[in-house]
């Protein structure tokens, strides 16, 4: 088989693995907060283009990642959130993610 064919097979297999619902809910909340925060920032002339870019750099992989879930994917997702959180004070992406995860755990207890 050619490399392209092996890549396509691997890609198609991974396409079928969606993140578990609690992770999807938490990831969607992070994306929602990032979207409305960005919208609000751009209503002001002093919006930091660097911060907006860093925020979207941190989250742009999330939709694809939750649609090709695999072992270690949550660690990768948290790494993206942490990279942003280390540079900026708001919004705290990991805290948002973990808050939803904790609410999910509490409601299932």
N, C-alpha and C positions, 0 to 999 in steps of 0.2 A: 504494500500500500504506500501511496505517496504521503509526504508530510501533511499536505493540505487535507487529504482525506482523513487522516488520524485527528487532525485539529478539528475538522467538522464533526466527526463522531464524538469527540470529547465535549465540544461545545454543545451539541444537541443533547447529550446525556445530562450535562449540567443545567441546561435550560429547564429541565423538568423539576428541579429541586428548589422549592420555595421555602423561605424562612418560616419557622413556626409562627402561629398567629400572635402570641405575646410579643415576639421580636418585631413582627411587622407593625403592630400597633405602636410600639415605642419608636421605631424608626420613622413611621409616618408622623408622629407628634414632633419629632426633631425637625423634619422637613417643613411641617406647618409653621412652627415657630420661626425657622429660618426665613421662610417666605414672607410672613407678615412683618418680621423685624426688618428685613431688607426693604420692603415696601415703605415702612415708616421712616427708615433712615433716609431714603431718597426724597422724602418730602421736605428735607432741610438742605440748605445750601452748603452746610459744613459736614455733610456725610463723608465718611472716610472711604474712599475708593479701595484703599488697601484692605480695610477690614471687611468690606463687602466681598472683595475677591477672596480673601482668606476663608471667609465663611462658606462661600460656594465651592472653594477648593476642597474644603473638609467634607462637604455633603454630596457633591456631584456623583460620587460613586455609589451612594446608598441605594438608589432604585435598582441599579444593575446587580449590586451585591445581594440584595434580598431575593432577587429572582434567580440567582445561581448559587444557592446556599450550599455550603459544604462544611466539613470539619474545619474549625479555626476561623470561620467567617465572622462570628461575633467578636472575636479578638481583633480582627482586622477593622471591623466597624468602629469599635471602641478606640482603636489607635487613631482613626481619622478624627473622631470627636475630641480626643485628648490633645491632638496637635493644635487644633483651633483654641481649645481652652487654655493651653499654655501661653498663648500669645495675647489673648483678649479676655476681658472680665465679663463680657456679656454678649450674647446669651451663653449660659453655661450648658453646652450641648450634652455632655455626659450626664450631668445632673438631671436634665430633662428626660433623657433616655432611661436612666435608672429609676426616676420617680414613677414613670409609667410601668416599668417592669415590676416595681414593688407593689403598686396598686393592683396589678394583675395577680401577683402571688397572694396578696391579702384577700382578694375577692374569690380566689379558688380555695381558700383555707376553710 
